[in-house]
Amino acid sequence: MLKKLDELQKGETGLIKRVEGEGKFRHRLLDMGVTPGAEVYLRKKAPLGDPIEVTIRGYELTLRKAEANLVFVEVSEGAAK
């Protein structure tokens, strides 16, 4: 099932399928390792959903909801840890 990164629940894991956005904003995400094919794990989510903390490529990364909204993730059934 394809979801936006900000729609994941705490403990879910998925595979990044695409990163949207334009210009410097998109390049910033790609430079941080948010690239198609990378596995991402949602560690924490603030009470109002902003920001979120994910583990990607072996490190923790904190993203704003607006940034996470541009990342599409394929979540497999039973992916929650």
C-alpha positions as a Python dict, from the first residue, in 0.01 Angstrom:
ca = {
    (1, 'M'): (0, 0, 0),
    (2, 'L'): (138, 343, -99),
    (3, 'K'): (127, 614, 170),
    (4, 'K'): (284, 952, 228),
    (5, 'L'): (559, 943, 488),
    (6, 'D'): (360, 1167, 724),
    (7, 'E'): (73, 914, 717),
    (8, 'L'): (280, 629, 862),
    (9, 'Q'): (205, 517, 1216),
    (10, 'K'): (473, 485, 1482),
    (11, 'G'): (665, 161, 1426),
    (12, 'E'): (578, 119, 1057),
    (13, 'T'): (850, 47, 803),
    (14, 'G'): (837, 111, 432),
    (15, 'L'): (1034, 149, 113),
    (16, 'I'): (1058, 494, -43),
    (17, 'K'): (908, 490, -393),
    (18, 'R'): (926, 855, -497),
    (19, 'V'): (1012, 1201, -370),
    (20, 'E'): (811, 1494, -502),
    (21, 'G'): (874, 1866, -474),
    (22, 'E'): (1076, 2109, -676),
    (23, 'G'): (1417, 2269, -686),
    (24, 'K'): (1627, 2315, -376),
    (25, 'F'): (1361, 2174, -147),
    (26, 'R'): (1359, 1836, -328),
    (27, 'H'): (1738, 1832, -358),
    (28, 'R'): (1767, 1890, 17),
    (29, 'L'): (1560, 1577, 86),
    (30, 'L'): (1766, 1374, -161),
    (31, 'D'): (2092, 1501, -8),
    (32, 'M'): (1973, 1381, 336),
    (33, 'G'): (1937, 1028, 197),
    (34, 'V'): (1562, 1035, 139),
    (35, 'T'): (1587, 859, -197),
    (36, 'P'): (1381, 597, -380),
    (37, 'G'): (1475, 247, -269),
    (38, 'A'): (1575, 345, 85),
    (39, 'E'): (1402, 174, 377),
    (40, 'V'): (1247, 411, 631),
    (41, 'Y'): (1120, 338, 984),
    (42, 'L'): (896, 583, 1171),
    (43, 'R'): (1041, 616, 1522),
    (44, 'K'): (844, 903, 1673),
    (45, 'K'): (567, 1142, 1585),
    (46, 'A'): (488, 1462, 1776),
    (47, 'P'): (137, 1486, 1924),
    (48, 'L'): (18, 1718, 1646),
    (49, 'G'): (211, 1523, 1382),
    (50, 'D'): (488, 1778, 1334),
    (51, 'P'): (778, 1697, 1339),
    (52, 'I'): (837, 1326, 1282),
    (53, 'E'): (1153, 1126, 1349),
    (54, 'V'): (1253, 846, 1114),
    (55, 'T'): (1544, 608, 1082),
    (56, 'I'): (1683, 595, 731),
    (57, 'R'): (2016, 457, 608),
    (58, 'G'): (2124, 386, 967),
    (59, 'Y'): (2072, 732, 1115),
    (60, 'E'): (1789, 928, 1277),
    (61, 'L'): (1639, 1213, 1080),
    (62, 'T'): (1376, 1464, 1190),
    (63, 'L'): (1145, 1600, 921),
    (64, 'R'): (871, 1857, 917),
    (65, 'K'): (525, 1741, 815),
    (66, 'A'): (547, 1948, 495),
    (67, 'E'): (868, 1765, 399),
    (68, 'A'): (732, 1421, 487),
    (69, 'N'): (421, 1495, 281),
    (70, 'L'): (637, 1489, -35),
    (71, 'V'): (774, 1137, 23),
    (72, 'F'): (573, 836, -95),
    (73, 'V'): (640, 504, 80),
    (74, 'E'): (533, 148, -1),
    (75, 'V'): (421, -13, 324),
    (76, 'S'): (389, -389, 332),
    (77, 'E'): (123, -559, 543),
    (78, 'G'): (250, -645, 890),
    (79, 'A'): (538, -397, 859),
    (80, 'A'): (489, -246, 1206),
    (81, 'K'): (762, -340, 1452),
}
